[in-house]
Amino acid sequence: MVTVVDRVRGSGLRALVTGRCRLGARSPEQSRRARGTKTRSPARTARLWGAGTAIGFGFGAAPANAADRTTATAAQASVGTLPLLAAMGIGIAVAVIAVIAFLQMTTKAKNAQDEAEEAFDEAEGDPVRSGPEPLGAKANAANPRNTLPEYTVPLPPVPDRPEAALPAEKGCPSLWGLEGEFAGSGFKVSDRWLTLGRDAAQCGLLFPYDASEVSRKHCSLKYEEERGLFLLEDHHSSNGTFLSGGERLEPGLIYELQPGSRFALSGSKHWFEVQL
């Protein structure tokens, strides 16, 4: 068999098997080439082995580098979480300190309030005071808790309702209407004031509400039995109260009338006469 060794290509040697043939005579040039080929084959083989080994080491180093990169990434991530964990720990510590401080302040305030209440109770229980006697000390001694004494607030008296005009009786003091609204009517006069006007809450002899010439509370009349006189008073009426001679009554003044005297409301529209 004849083996022909080709040049190194790719990753190894390439041998060509051509078959069996007879060996002939070799020329000196062929013999020299054959020897040169045999001599160089181990060197080329060594170079190819070294190249394969380097390639093998290169492929084997890639996983190692990947593992190193993964480890470095994990280390960086762990280093990045350290500030966050530290901040969370500081926040929790501050919250705990704030809660403790609040509880302490609440406890102190409650204790101070209890002490103040106890001091106040002790002061109330001790009637002795140093220094000058304060104003109202006697009242405080009678009332240790310094409260106002109970008493009833007097209410203003309820005004009496006006005496209603009653029909005149024979032989009794009376008021007779001569002209105007009550012409021909007689009313009893007593020692209580009989008020003339348009306000039902204040007057006993009531004029119609549309009688605008008469004031709401115009004038009042009563009889004084001791002297046998009639007393007449004007209540600041708008149109006035007049005597038979034309004199207008001064508001708030009391005028004495003899039996048989006459007076008028609002000029000469409503005339009255007092009789026994």
Contacts in CASP RR format, 6 or more apart in sequence:
PFRMAT RR
TARGET T0000
AUTHOR 0000-0000-0000
METHOD contacts of the structure
MODEL  1
MVTVVDRVRGSGLRALVTGRCRLGARSPEQSRRARGTKTRSPARTARLWG
AGTAIGFGFGAAPANAADRTTATAAQASVGTLPLLAAMGIGIAVAVIAVI
AFLQMTTKAKNAQDEAEEAFDEAEGDPVRSGPEPLGAKANAANPRNTLPE
YTVPLPPVPDRPEAALPAEKGCPSLWGLEGEFAGSGFKVSDRWLTLGRDA
AQCGLLFPYDASEVSRKHCSLKYEEERGLFLLEDHHSSNGTFLSGGERLE
PGLIYELQPGSRFALSGSKHWFEVQL
1 17 0 8 1.000
1 19 0 8 1.000
1 20 0 8 1.000
2 18 0 8 1.000
2 19 0 8 1.000
2 20 0 8 1.000
2 21 0 8 1.000
3 15 0 8 1.000
3 16 0 8 1.000
3 17 0 8 1.000
4 15 0 8 1.000
4 16 0 8 1.000
4 18 0 8 1.000
5 13 0 8 1.000
5 15 0 8 1.000
5 37 0 8 1.000
5 41 0 8 1.000
6 13 0 8 1.000
6 14 0 8 1.000
6 15 0 8 1.000
6 16 0 8 1.000
8 44 0 8 1.000
8 48 0 8 1.000
11 48 0 8 1.000
11 52 0 8 1.000
12 48 0 8 1.000
13 44 0 8 1.000
13 45 0 8 1.000
13 48 0 8 1.000
26 34 0 8 1.000
124 144 0 8 1.000
124 145 0 8 1.000
125 144 0 8 1.000
127 141 0 8 1.000
127 144 0 8 1.000
129 137 0 8 1.000
134 140 0 8 1.000
139 149 0 8 1.000
140 146 0 8 1.000
142 149 0 8 1.000
143 149 0 8 1.000
162 193 0 8 1.000
162 194 0 8 1.000
162 195 0 8 1.000
162 201 0 8 1.000
162 202 0 8 1.000
162 203 0 8 1.000
162 204 0 8 1.000
163 190 0 8 1.000
163 192 0 8 1.000
163 193 0 8 1.000
163 194 0 8 1.000
163 204 0 8 1.000
164 204 0 8 1.000
165 187 0 8 1.000
165 188 0 8 1.000
165 194 0 8 1.000
165 204 0 8 1.000
165 205 0 8 1.000
165 206 0 8 1.000
166 187 0 8 1.000
166 188 0 8 1.000
167 186 0 8 1.000
167 187 0 8 1.000
167 188 0 8 1.000
168 174 0 8 1.000
168 175 0 8 1.000
168 176 0 8 1.000
168 186 0 8 1.000
168 187 0 8 1.000
168 188 0 8 1.000
169 188 0 8 1.000
171 276 0 8 1.000
172 188 0 8 1.000
172 189 0 8 1.000
172 276 0 8 1.000
173 188 0 8 1.000
173 189 0 8 1.000
173 190 0 8 1.000
173 223 0 8 1.000
173 230 0 8 1.000
173 259 0 8 1.000
173 274 0 8 1.000
173 275 0 8 1.000
173 276 0 8 1.000
174 186 0 8 1.000
174 187 0 8 1.000
174 188 0 8 1.000
174 189 0 8 1.000
174 274 0 8 1.000
174 275 0 8 1.000
174 276 0 8 1.000
175 186 0 8 1.000
175 187 0 8 1.000
175 189 0 8 1.000
175 194 0 8 1.000
175 205 0 8 1.000
175 221 0 8 1.000
175 272 0 8 1.000
175 273 0 8 1.000
175 274 0 8 1.000
175 275 0 8 1.000
176 184 0 8 1.000
176 185 0 8 1.000
176 186 0 8 1.000
176 187 0 8 1.000
176 272 0 8 1.000
176 273 0 8 1.000
176 274 0 8 1.000
176 275 0 8 1.000
177 183 0 8 1.000
177 184 0 8 1.000
177 185 0 8 1.000
177 186 0 8 1.000
177 270 0 8 1.000
177 271 0 8 1.000
177 272 0 8 1.000
177 273 0 8 1.000
178 184 0 8 1.000
178 262 0 8 1.000
178 271 0 8 1.000
178 272 0 8 1.000
178 273 0 8 1.000
179 268 0 8 1.000
179 269 0 8 1.000
179 270 0 8 1.000
179 271 0 8 1.000
180 269 0 8 1.000
180 270 0 8 1.000
180 271 0 8 1.000
181 207 0 8 1.000
181 208 0 8 1.000
181 211 0 8 1.000
181 270 0 8 1.000
182 205 0 8 1.000
182 270 0 8 1.000
182 272 0 8 1.000
187 194 0 8 1.000
187 205 0 8 1.000
189 221 0 8 1.000
189 222 0 8 1.000
189 223 0 8 1.000
189 230 0 8 1.000
189 274 0 8 1.000
190 222 0 8 1.000
190 223 0 8 1.000
191 222 0 8 1.000
191 223 0 8 1.000
191 224 0 8 1.000
191 225 0 8 1.000
192 222 0 8 1.000
193 220 0 8 1.000
193 221 0 8 1.000
193 222 0 8 1.000
194 204 0 8 1.000
194 205 0 8 1.000
194 220 0 8 1.000
194 221 0 8 1.000
194 222 0 8 1.000
195 202 0 8 1.000
195 203 0 8 1.000
195 204 0 8 1.000
195 205 0 8 1.000
195 217 0 8 1.000
195 218 0 8 1.000
195 219 0 8 1.000
195 220 0 8 1.000
195 235 0 8 1.000
196 203 0 8 1.000
196 204 0 8 1.000
196 205 0 8 1.000
196 207 0 8 1.000
196 214 0 8 1.000
196 218 0 8 1.000
196 219 0 8 1.000
196 220 0 8 1.000
196 221 0 8 1.000
196 265 0 8 1.000
197 203 0 8 1.000
197 204 0 8 1.000
197 205 0 8 1.000
197 206 0 8 1.000
197 207 0 8 1.000
197 214 0 8 1.000
197 215 0 8 1.000
197 216 0 8 1.000
197 217 0 8 1.000
197 218 0 8 1.000
197 219 0 8 1.000
198 206 0 8 1.000
198 207 0 8 1.000
198 208 0 8 1.000
198 209 0 8 1.000
198 211 0 8 1.000
198 214 0 8 1.000
198 215 0 8 1.000
198 216 0 8 1.000
198 218 0 8 1.000
199 216 0 8 1.000
199 217 0 8 1.000
200 206 0 8 1.000
202 216 0 8 1.000
202 217 0 8 1.000
203 216 0 8 1.000
203 217 0 8 1.000
203 218 0 8 1.000
207 214 0 8 1.000
207 218 0 8 1.000
213 239 0 8 1.000
213 265 0 8 1.000
213 266 0 8 1.000
213 269 0 8 1.000
214 237 0 8 1.000
214 239 0 8 1.000
214 265 0 8 1.000
214 266 0 8 1.000
214 270 0 8 1.000
215 235 0 8 1.000
215 236 0 8 1.000
215 237 0 8 1.000
215 238 0 8 1.000
215 239 0 8 1.000
215 240 0 8 1.000
217 235 0 8 1.000
217 237 0 8 1.000
218 234 0 8 1.000
218 235 0 8 1.000
218 237 0 8 1.000
218 240 0 8 1.000
218 241 0 8 1.000
218 265 0 8 1.000
219 232 0 8 1.000
219 233 0 8 1.000
219 234 0 8 1.000
219 235 0 8 1.000
219 237 0 8 1.000
219 241 0 8 1.000
219 249 0 8 1.000
219 265 0 8 1.000
220 232 0 8 1.000
220 233 0 8 1.000
220 235 0 8 1.000
221 230 0 8 1.000
221 231 0 8 1.000
221 232 0 8 1.000
221 233 0 8 1.000
221 274 0 8 1.000
222 230 0 8 1.000
222 231 0 8 1.000
223 229 0 8 1.000
223 230 0 8 1.000
223 231 0 8 1.000
224 230 0 8 1.000
224 231 0 8 1.000
228 259 0 8 1.000
229 256 0 8 1.000
229 257 0 8 1.000
229 258 0 8 1.000
230 256 0 8 1.000
230 257 0 8 1.000
230 258 0 8 1.000
230 259 0 8 1.000
230 261 0 8 1.000
230 274 0 8 1.000
231 254 0 8 1.000
231 255 0 8 1.000
231 256 0 8 1.000
231 257 0 8 1.000
232 241 0 8 1.000
232 249 0 8 1.000
232 254 0 8 1.000
232 255 0 8 1.000
232 256 0 8 1.000
232 257 0 8 1.000
232 263 0 8 1.000
233 249 0 8 1.000
233 252 0 8 1.000
233 253 0 8 1.000
233 254 0 8 1.000
233 255 0 8 1.000
234 240 0 8 1.000
234 241 0 8 1.000
234 249 0 8 1.000
234 250 0 8 1.000
234 251 0 8 1.000
234 252 0 8 1.000
234 253 0 8 1.000
235 251 0 8 1.000
235 252 0 8 1.000
236 251 0 8 1.000
236 252 0 8 1.000
237 251 0 8 1.000
237 265 0 8 1.000
237 266 0 8 1.000
239 265 0 8 1.000
239 266 0 8 1.000
239 267 0 8 1.000
240 248 0 8 1.000
240 249 0 8 1.000
240 265 0 8 1.000
240 266 0 8 1.000
240 267 0 8 1.000
241 248 0 8 1.000
241 249 0 8 1.000
241 263 0 8 1.000
241 264 0 8 1.000
241 265 0 8 1.000
242 248 0 8 1.000
242 249 0 8 1.000
242 263 0 8 1.000
242 264 0 8 1.000
242 265 0 8 1.000
242 267 0 8 1.000
242 268 0 8 1.000
243 249 0 8 1.000
243 255 0 8 1.000
243 261 0 8 1.000
243 262 0 8 1.000
243 263 0 8 1.000
244 261 0 8 1.000
244 262 0 8 1.000
244 263 0 8 1.000
244 264 0 8 1.000
249 255 0 8 1.000
249 263 0 8 1.000
257 263 0 8 1.000
257 274 0 8 1.000
259 274 0 8 1.000
259 275 0 8 1.000
259 276 0 8 1.000
260 273 0 8 1.000
260 274 0 8 1.000
260 275 0 8 1.000
261 273 0 8 1.000
261 274 0 8 1.000
262 271 0 8 1.000
262 272 0 8 1.000
262 273 0 8 1.000
262 274 0 8 1.000
263 271 0 8 1.000
263 272 0 8 1.000
264 270 0 8 1.000
264 271 0 8 1.000
264 272 0 8 1.000
265 272 0 8 1.000
END
